[in-house]
Amino acid sequence: MTLITPGSGDEGQPSVAPDGSRVAFTSGTSDSDLVEVLLEGGRTRPLLATARNEQFPTWMPGGTQYAYSTN
């Protein structure tokens, strides 16, 4: 096992990009947001952070778009 995130909070529901270079995951407990981590270098960035809950990311086959669910 290798730590791939800095531990920004309650992380879960990972989805690996088709090219294997990135992982999208849910971060947060009461206001979940979508975060991306680059597997090379470990840099993280928000994909989507609103006042709603964004959860269950999944990458589209081309790797440039993703789908998620929200409340």
GUMARVEX-680885 format. One record per residue (C-alpha): x, y, z; residue in one letter. Coordinates in pm, whole numbers, padded with zeros to 5 digits, always signed. Example, Ala and Ser with C-alpha at 12.3 -4.5 7.8 and 13.67 -1.06 7.14 Angstrom:
<rs>
+01230-00450+00780A;+01367-00106+00714S;
</rs>
This chain:
<rs>
+00000+00000+00000M;+00108+00354-00077T;-00042+00674+00060L;-00165+00879-00238I;-00342+01168-00063T;-00242+01401+00218P;-00545+01285+00417G;-00773+01584+00360S;-01061+01429+00549G;-01311+01149+00510D;-01200+01019+00169E;-01374+00744-00025G;-01538+00622-00344Q;-01220+00632-00558P;-01233+00614-00937S;-00915+00567-01142V;-00893+00749-01478A;-00875+00519-01782P;-00510+00612-01842D;-00420+00529-01480G;-00267+00868-01410S;-00535+01019-01184R;-00785+00920-00917V;-01105+01108-00840A;-01252+01058-00494F;-01505+01200-00250T;-01373+01413+00036S;-01573+01540+00333G;-01845+01414+00562T;-02138+01658+00575S;-02056+01842+00249D;-01882+01596+00017S;-01674+01739-00268D;-01493+01574-00558L;-01113+01585-00552V;-00853+01462-00801E;-00504+01336-00719V;-00230+01290-00978L;-00065+00957-00905L;+00272+01086-01024E;+00375+01353-00777G;+00067+01327-00553G;-00071+01674-00632R;-00440+01715-00540T;-00695+01962-00672R;-01069+02009-00636P;-01277+01878-00926L;-01609+02006-00793L;-01686+02177-00463A;-02029+02330-00408T;-02273+02364-00120A;-02428+02033-00232R;-02292+01681-00181N;-02097+01553-00482E;-02034+01179-00456Q;-01953+00857-00644F;-01726+00994-00920P;-01664+00774-01222T;-01441+00858-01517W;-01577+00840-01869M;-01383+00610-02108P;-01200+00904-02273G;-01064+01018-01937G;-01149+01386-01988T;-01497+01384-01830Q;-01653+01225-01525Y;-01999+01159-01388A;-02110+01189-01026Y;-02422+01195-00814S;-02550+01479-00598T;-02842+01557-00370N;
</rs>
